[in-house]
Amino acid sequence: MMPKQSNLIVRSLTGIVFLVVMIGGIVYSPLTMGLLFTVITALAVHEFCDIVSEREDVDINPLICSVSGAYLFLAFYGYLSGWTPTPAVFIPYLISMVYLTISELYLQRESPLNNWAYTMMSQMYVALPFSLIPVLGFMSDPAHPMEIQYRWIFPLAVFIFLWTSDTGAYCFGSLFGRHRLFERISPKKSWEGSVGGACVSMAAACAVAHFDSSLTLPQWLGFALVVVVFGTWGDLVESLLKRQLGIKDSGNILPGHGGMLDRFDSSLLAIPAVVVYLYTLTLL
């Protein structure tokens, strides 16, 4: 079998398993969603720490950062789901951040400023966006404000719109791509592909609106547009990160697809943007 064909099979199988795990984990129950993204958060933070630690002037602790990031997700999950209704659940996370800051005073590393910066970036850039998924998934029932409902459609919709946008961008970009979107950072992306991906994502939003009335059709279209725009920026941000670090993939945990950051780069900006969008709708 030709190497290219073998790689295509591996990539396809990995993609199918990835979709099944993601959709099943989000839809099956709030518990499976929590377990899924606890693992994803820990792996993604650890991967980020590993790739930035390749720099000679960076030396951070991947284990403590990944455990802290996973705990931040669990704190949001517990607090918003009602399992741990006290804000005190966030205190252990704050203690870990204080420890990671103070520890540089005693470790006598060469570049404490870089270590602080990348440690905090692992939390702000990776852990925090994933930790906002429970904000999308858990909400109070308007008729019974004290009752918490798990609405899997919102976190799943973020990924549906990202996946359809990526697929549409690839197809339209391959067929019609002429004008580079951001050539300095990602030479392969085109305006034609981005617009095509947005159109496919909008079509997906229409389908979601047909089956779910949580939002009106214009609101679902706005949801998809926010995901596409910020997802594109998220992809470019990770491309810039990898270009600065001189690497092609963030990891190899997903055969044929690279690392966790390669798979979730778009969502790292799309998730916070959607949270802001949905809260803005409640204010209008």
C-alpha positions in Angstrom: 0.0 0.0 0.0 1.3 3.4 -0.9 2.3 5.6 2.1 -0.1 8.4 1.0 -3.0 5.9 0.8 -2.0 4.5 4.2 -1.9 7.9 5.7 -5.4 8.7 4.3 -6.8 5.6 5.9 -5.3 6.4 9.3 -6.5 10.0 9.0 -10.0 8.9 8.1 -10.2 6.3 10.9 -8.9 8.8 13.4 -11.4 11.4 12.2 -14.4 8.9 12.5 -13.4 7.9 16.1 -12.9 11.5 17.0 -16.4 12.5 15.8 -18.0 9.5 17.6 -16.3 10.3 20.9 -17.0 14.0 20.7 -20.6 13.8 19.7 -21.3 10.8 22.0 -19.6 12.4 24.9 -21.4 15.7 24.6 -24.9 14.3 23.9 -25.0 11.1 26.0 -25.1 12.8 29.4 -23.6 15.8 31.4 -21.3 13.3 33.1 -19.8 12.0 29.9 -19.4 15.6 28.7 -17.6 16.5 31.9 -15.3 13.5 31.7 -14.5 14.1 28.1 -13.5 17.7 28.4 -11.6 17.2 31.7 -9.4 14.8 29.7 -9.2 17.1 26.7 -8.3 20.1 28.9 -5.5 18.2 30.7 -4.1 16.8 27.5 -4.2 20.2 25.6 -2.6 22.1 28.5 0.1 19.5 28.8 0.8 19.6 25.1 1.0 23.4 25.1 3.5 23.2 28.0 5.6 20.6 26.1 5.9 22.6 22.9 6.7 25.9 24.5 9.3 24.2 26.8 11.2 23.3 23.7 12.5 26.8 23.8 15.8 27.2 25.6 14.5 30.2 27.6 11.3 28.4 28.9 11.1 25.9 31.7 7.6 25.3 33.1 5.9 22.5 34.9 3.5 20.6 32.5 2.1 18.3 35.2 1.0 21.1 37.6 -0.3 23.3 34.7 -2.3 20.4 33.2 -3.8 19.4 36.6 -4.6 23.0 37.3 -6.3 23.4 34.0 -8.3 20.2 34.4 -9.3 21.4 37.9 -10.5 24.8 36.5 -12.8 22.9 34.1 -14.1 20.8 36.9 -14.7 23.8 39.1 -16.8 25.5 36.4 -18.6 22.2 35.8 -19.3 21.6 39.4 -20.4 25.1 40.1 -22.6 25.6 37.1 -24.2 22.1 37.2 -25.2 22.6 40.8 -23.0 19.8 42.2 -20.9 22.2 44.2 -22.9 25.4 44.4 -20.4 27.3 46.4 -17.8 29.6 44.7 -15.2 28.2 47.2 -14.7 25.4 44.7 -12.4 27.8 42.8 -10.0 28.3 45.7 -7.7 25.3 45.1 -7.2 26.6 41.5 -6.3 30.1 42.8 -3.8 28.4 45.2 -2.2 26.5 42.4 -1.8 29.8 40.4 -0.2 31.5 43.4 2.1 28.5 43.9 3.2 28.6 40.2 4.0 32.3 40.5 5.8 32.2 43.9 7.8 29.0 43.0 9.9 31.0 40.4 11.4 32.8 43.4 13.0 29.6 44.6 13.7 27.5 41.5 16.4 29.8 40.3 15.7 29.3 36.6 17.3 31.4 33.9 14.1 33.1 32.6 11.4 33.4 35.3 9.5 36.1 33.3 9.1 33.7 30.3 8.1 30.9 32.7 5.4 33.1 34.3 4.2 34.3 30.9 3.9 30.8 29.4 2.4 29.3 32.5 -0.4 31.8 32.6 -0.9 31.5 28.9 -1.4 27.8 29.3 -4.4 28.7 31.5 -5.8 31.7 29.7 -5.3 30.4 26.1 -6.1 26.7 26.7 -7.7 25.9 30.0 -10.1 28.8 30.3 -11.8 28.4 26.9 -12.5 24.7 27.6 -13.7 25.6 31.1 -16.4 27.8 29.6 -18.1 24.8 27.9 -20.2 24.2 31.0 -21.4 27.8 30.7 -22.9 26.8 27.4 -24.2 23.5 28.6 -25.8 24.3 31.9 -28.5 26.9 32.3 -31.5 27.5 34.6 -35.0 26.8 33.5 -36.8 30.1 33.0 -40.0 28.6 34.5 -38.1 27.2 37.5 -34.9 29.4 38.0 -33.6 27.1 40.7 -33.6 24.0 38.4 -30.5 23.5 36.2 -30.9 22.0 32.8 -28.2 20.4 30.6 -28.6 21.6 27.1 -26.1 19.7 25.0 -27.1 21.5 21.8 -25.1 24.7 22.5 -21.7 23.1 23.1 -22.3 20.6 20.3 -23.4 23.4 17.9 -20.0 25.1 18.4 -18.2 22.1 17.1 -20.8 21.4 14.4 -20.3 24.9 13.0 -16.6 24.6 13.2 -16.5 21.2 11.5 -18.9 22.3 8.7 -16.9 25.6 8.2 -13.6 23.7 8.0 -15.1 21.2 5.4 -16.6 24.0 3.4 -13.5 26.1 3.5 -11.4 23.1 2.3 -13.8 22.3 -0.6 -14.3 25.9 -1.8 -10.7 26.8 -1.2 -9.5 23.9 -3.3 -11.9 24.7 -6.1 -11.9 28.5 -6.1 -9.2 29.8 -3.8 -7.2 32.6 -5.4 -6.9 35.4 -2.8 -4.9 34.6 0.3 -6.6 35.3 3.6 -3.5 35.7 5.8 -0.5 34.7 3.7 2.1 35.8 6.3 0.8 33.2 8.8 -1.2 30.6 6.8 -0.4 30.6 3.1 -3.0 28.0 2.2 -6.1 29.8 3.5 -8.1 31.8 1.0 -10.9 34.3 1.2 -12.9 32.1 -1.2 -12.5 29.2 1.2 -13.4 31.2 4.2 -16.6 32.6 2.6 -17.5 29.2 1.4 -17.0 27.7 4.8 -19.2 30.4 6.3 -22.0 29.6 3.9 -21.8 25.9 4.7 -21.9 26.7 8.4 -24.9 29.0 7.9 -26.7 26.1 6.1 -25.9 23.9 9.1 -27.3 26.7 11.4 -30.6 26.6 9.4 -30.7 22.8 9.9 -30.1 23.2 13.7 -32.8 25.9 13.9 -35.2 23.5 12.2 -34.8 20.9 14.9 -34.1 23.1 18.0 -36.1 26.1 19.0 -33.8 27.3 21.8 -32.9 30.2 19.6 -34.6 31.8 16.6 -33.3 31.3 13.1 -31.5 34.7 13.0 -30.0 34.0 16.4 -28.7 30.6 15.3 -27.3 32.3 12.1 -25.6 34.8 14.4 -24.3 32.0 16.5 -22.8 30.3 13.5 -21.2 33.5 12.2 -19.6 34.2 15.6 -18.2 30.6 15.5 -16.8 31.0 12.0 -15.2 34.4 12.5 -13.6 33.6 15.8 -12.8 30.1 14.8 -10.8 31.4 11.9 -8.9 33.7 14.2 -8.3 30.8 16.6 -6.8 28.8 13.8 -4.6 31.7 12.7 -3.5 32.2 16.3 -2.3 28.6 16.6 -0.6 28.8 13.2 1.3 31.9 14.5 2.2 30.0 17.6 3.6 27.1 15.7 5.4 29.3 13.3 7.1 31.1 16.2 8.1 27.8 17.7 9.2 26.3 14.4 7.0 23.3 14.5 4.5 21.7 12.0 2.2 20.0 14.4 1.5 20.6 18.1 1.7 16.9 18.8 1.0 13.4 17.5 -1.6 12.1 19.9 -4.2 11.9 17.0 -2.7 9.9 14.2 -2.9 11.8 10.9 -4.4 14.9 12.6 -1.5 16.1 14.8 -2.0 17.1 18.4 -4.9 18.3 20.6 -4.2 22.0 19.8 -4.3 21.2 16.1 -7.8 19.8 16.5 -9.2 22.4 19.0 -7.3 25.5 17.9 -10.4 27.1 16.4 -12.6 26.4 19.4 -10.2 28.2 21.8 -11.5 31.6 20.6 -14.9 30.4 19.3 -16.1 29.2 22.7 -15.5 32.4 24.7 -16.9 34.4 21.8 -20.1 32.3 21.8 -20.5 32.8 25.5 -20.3 36.5 25.1 -22.7 36.3 22.2 -25.3 34.3 24.1 -25.1 36.6 27.1 -25.5 39.6 24.9 -28.7 38.1 23.5 -30.1 38.0 27.1 -29.4 41.7 27.5 -31.2 42.8 24.3 
